[in-house]
Amino acid sequence: MTGAHGVLGVLDPRRLLGPAPKSGRAGRRRVSDRVLDLGIYVALIVLVVYFAQASPYFLTQRNLLNVGAAVAVTGVLAAGMTIALIAGQLDLTVGANIALTSVVVSLAIESLGWSTPMAVLLGLAVGVGIGLANSVLVVAVGINSIIATLALGIVLRGIALVSTGGQTEPLTNLALPDALQLRPLGVPTTVWILAAVFFVGWVLLTFTRMGWHIYGVGGNASAALRAGIRTKWLYTGVFVTTGVLAAIGGIITTGTSSSGGPNYANGAEFDVLTAVLLGGIGLAGGSGRIQRTLAGVLVIGVLNNGLTLLSVSSYYQQLARGAVFVLAVVLGAIGERRRAR
């Protein structure tokens, strides 16, 4: 049996990149690995410099805060997806979760007369319930997480459509929109939420035993189980985390749009996976850094914002987004080969 101390040493995120190479080919590989590790940050800097030169409005404080607010929901979802992928799982219910949560929160406020805080708590409870449902399908029943969450996402969006008759539910009580429009210290509330989510995720993955366990389970579930890690409970915690973060995304969407809608966040998984793959988070699990995911989110936000400022046609913007996604997939494949060496 593998001792717990030995396995925990392997799970230390600081050792995930392996021992330093001695010389020759190993040294050259190490240099290329470092270049790839820094690539997402270099890409972000290059985009910022380019758009700053191309548009006088880009580097204004107002515009930069707008970039942060625009990617807040995608970023919150990407933080949860990062944790799931490091653990070796995937949650494709996030878009449908946003839609259902927004519908539940808006109906609770408008049709049931609930206070905004109670409706928000109900929305978070919906996220917990979706996370537990994913866990049952994946952990208890044993269905692959891609298939299980994809199927459940279809069901969830169907529930949202039935609940509203396919119509958007507007908010006449504007307490939630007003709260999200506050700007503590001049920064939008949604940007503060995004920063808080990534900070907590960074602390969790970098400094806590649970974070080590997430890396370990994703890297080698059998070894983690032999070391005494309760993998089933860990997976449950991961799915509940992604469910709650998606519900937070749904609450933000409800507040910023002043409504709930069953068709909200269609295709949200596309932007989320693009950001995560750009950040170098592999689909195989066991490796990745959440701060790189944040850089991937910002690359998407800067690109969308910059192209809009330059009045680039929406068709070309769609083309650019597709090209970035292809690049993300290629980088993900390269990363998988690096980890397999």
C-alpha positions, 0 to 999 in steps of 0.5 A: 500500500502507498503511504499517505505521506508519500502520496501527499508529497506527489500531490503537492502542486509545486511538484506537478511539473516534475524534477528540473532537467539536467541537460541536453534534450531534457533541458530543451524540453524544459525551456519549451515548457516554460515558453508554453507556460508563459504563452497565455500571459504574453498573448494577453500583454500583446493584445492589450498593447495592440488595442491600446495603440489601435483605439484611444478608448481601450486603456481608459479606466472605464473601458477596462472595468467594462472588460472585467464586468463583461467577462464576470459570468464567464470567469466565474464559470471558468473557475468552477470548470478549472476545479472540475477538470483538475479533478478529472471531471467535466460539467456541461450543465453550466449554461442550463444552470444559469438559465434555470437559476435565473428563471427560479430567482425571477419567478420567486421575486415576481410570482411568489413575492419573495424578498431578493435575499431569499430568492438569491438563497433559493438560486444558490440552493438550485446550484447545490441541487444541480451539483448533487444531481450531477454527482449522483449520475457520475459517482453513484451511477457511474456515467461518464461526466461528459455524457451525464452533464450534457444530458442533465443540461438538456433536462434543466433547460427544458424545465426552465422552458416549461416553467416560463412557457419559453418567455423571459420573466422581467423583474419589476423589483429592481433590488437585485439589479440595483445591488449589482450596479453598485461600484464599491471603491469605483469597481463594479460589484460583478468584478469584485465577485469575479476577483473573490471567486478566483482568489478563493479558488487559488487558495483552495488549490494552492494551500489546502489539503483538499486542493492537493486531493483534487490534483491527486484524484485527477492525476491518479484516482486509484493511487489517491483512493489507496492513500485514503482519499475519499474520492467519491465525496471529493467528486461530489464536492467538486460538482457542488462547487461547479453547480454553486458557481454556475448559480452565482453566474445565473444570479448575476445574469438575472441582475444585469439583465433585470430578468430571467430567461430559459434561453440565457447562456446558450453556448456558454460552455464554448467560452468557458472551455475556450478560456480554460483550455487557453489557460493550459488546463488539460482534459485528462486532469491532475494539472493546471493553475487557476490563475492561468484560467483567469488570464484565458478569461481576460484574453477572451474579454480583451479580444471581444472588447477590442474588436468591438471598439474597432467596429469589426463586423460581428461576422469577423468577431465570430471568426476570431472567436472560432480561431481562438477556440481552435488555438485553445484546443491545439494548446490543450493537445500540446499540453497533454503530450507534455504531461505524458512525457 
